[in-house]
Amino acid sequence: MITVVGTGTGTGAVVAEDVLYGARLVVGGRRHLAAVAVPEDAEQVVLGPLAPALDTIQAYVEKGEPVVVLASGDPGFFGIVRALAERFSSDALDVRPGVSSVATAFARAGLTWDDAVVVSAHGRDLRTAVNACRAHPKVAVLTGPGAGPAELGAALTHRTGGRVLVVASALGSGEEQVERVTPAEAAARDWGTAVSVVLCLDESRVLGAVRTVAGAAVGPAQWALDEREFEHRDSMITKFEVRALALARLGPRLGDLVWDVGSGSGSVAVECARLGAAVTAVEKTRDGVERIRANAEAHGVDVHTVHGAAPTVLSDLDDPDAVFVGGGGRELPAIVTACARRARRTVVVAMAALDRVPAVREALSAAGLTVDGVLLQSSRLAPLPGDVTRLAATNPVFLLWGVRTQDRTEVRTPMFPEGVAL
């Protein structure tokens, strides 16, 4: 049996004597090992690279000798329990959890966290955490080298409004600090190595409705909403039939960043945000920008709006996972080229003009995307006098999409911010 002890959020390991009694191998961070009475005849392994420690544990398991692993916080929450279960099976583990840093940080902030999104940026690409913070009002970010409050604040300063960061350091110790700062203030400081977790909050929305499902909000009951659900001008809106297929090809999800270029009413932007993605809507008209903001507010989502003409303004934006292009006029091929070069996954383009299809297809292909498309023609039920119904044709729309077959996602070595203190 491998006994895994979570020491909670303090610096010292509070471990019952019976846990260590008889242990032949004790594994843990240097500070954990120093804080407990390791049996004199037991081998100690200071955690560094995980693979050698797992090999040593396996040698003791094969001999049937007891092993104790000391871990920070709750070792089953982004912790070492996963690696141990994968190697030795869950049946071989006796897990004794401590209080996680996330639970403690929310307690210090006086907030519930059943409706929080929790993201680990420890040994992982920071962009997923940044996009979750852009899209959701209550996010906990487990930090790591190169992915701390300064980096998170810098990424959020010019892209997200109304957020406050709660930086929790050395939780449970005599040096504990919990500070509320703006993203800009966080970006300007050196936070050292004691940060436990960062909460990113939209304080106007942190006290949400009572939940029955923990974590990110349950997805919307409907998508491809009727045009009447959005404020728009002169029917200048992506029709719901087109929007349905566009959303299917965009695949917006938690942790993604989506651009909606030539956003108009913002219907695609809002729908992507409702499905959990962070969204930037680019619109060249001032009244269009205000309309997008009004539609986002009406649907209770965050959409970052950029007033300006594409492709010029795109250079200031972070690289997207997916892009929808719904406008552009004569600049459309240049816009699609700029989007296709930077999209990590896919670009979807809607066009009413047949003449623009070849140039857009070429722009997608030239950027290395695999191109496909369809002409959408639909007829909707419409009433006639005498309580009868006819079919009313909508304008045909070409939908082209390009998919990047090679994943551009940065791969980094997984770490264990809660369960292992290196």
DACOR-V524171 format. One record per backbone hydrogen bond with DSSP energy under -0.5 kcal/mol. CO is the residue of the C=O (numbers start at 1). NH is the residue of the N-H. Records with the same first field share a line. If there is no record, write none. Layout:
CO->NH + NH
//
This chain:
1->3 + 67
2->4 + 94
3->5 + 69
4->6 + 96
5->7 + 71
7->10
8->73
12->14
13->15
16->19 + 20
17->21
20->23
24->43
25->68
26->45
27->70
28->47
29->33
30->34
31->35
32->35 + 36
33->36
36->38
39->42
43->26
45->28 + 47
49->48 + 53
50->54
51->55
52->56
53->57
54->58
55->59
56->60
57->61
58->62
59->63
60->65
61->64
66->24 + 25
67->3
68->27
69->5
71->7
73->8 + 75 + 98
74->77
75->81
76->78
78->418 + 419
79->82
80->84
81->85
82->86
83->87
84->88
85->89
89->92
90->93
92->2
93->95
94->4
95->97
96->6
100->104
101->105
102->106
103->107
104->108
105->109
106->110 + 111
107->110
113->116
114->215
116->118
117->119 + 140
119->121 + 142
121->123 + 124
122->415
125->128 + 129
126->130
127->131
128->132
129->133
130->134
131->135
132->136
137->202
138->117
139->200
140->119 + 142
141->143 + 198
142->121
144->147
147->144
148->152
149->153
150->154
151->155
152->156
153->157
156->159 + 160
164->201
165->167 + 181
166->168 + 199
167->169 + 179
168->196 + 197
169->177
170->173
173->176
177->169
179->167 + 181
181->165
182->186
183->187
184->188
186->189
189->191
191->194
194->170
196->143
197->168
198->141
199->166 + 201
200->139
201->164 + 203
202->205
206->208
226->229
227->230
232->234
233->236
235->237
237->239
239->243
240->244
241->245
242->246
243->247
244->248
245->249
246->250
247->251
253->256
256->278
257->321 + 322
258->280
259->261 + 324
260->263 + 282
261->326 + 327
263->265 + 266
266->270
267->271
268->272
269->273
270->274
271->275
272->277
273->276
276->255
278->258
279->304
280->260 + 282
281->283 + 306
282->262 + 263
283->308
285->289
286->290
287->291
288->292
289->293
290->294
291->295
292->296
293->297
294->298
295->299
296->301
297->300
301->303
303->305
304->281
306->283 + 308
309->313
311->314 + 315
312->315
313->316
314->317
320->344
321->345 + 346
322->259
323->348
324->261 + 326
325->350
328->331
329->332
331->335
332->336
333->337
334->338
335->339
336->340
337->341
338->342
339->342 + 343
344->408
345->404
346->323
347->402
348->325
349->400
351->398
352->354
353->356
354->357
356->360
357->361
358->362
359->363
360->364
361->365
362->366
363->367
364->369
365->368
369->371
370->403
372->401
374->376 + 399
375->377
376->397
378->394
380->392
382->390
384->387 + 388
388->384
390->382 + 392
391->393
392->380
397->376
398->351 + 400
399->374
400->349
401->372
402->347
403->370 + 405
405->407
410->412
416->420
420->422
//
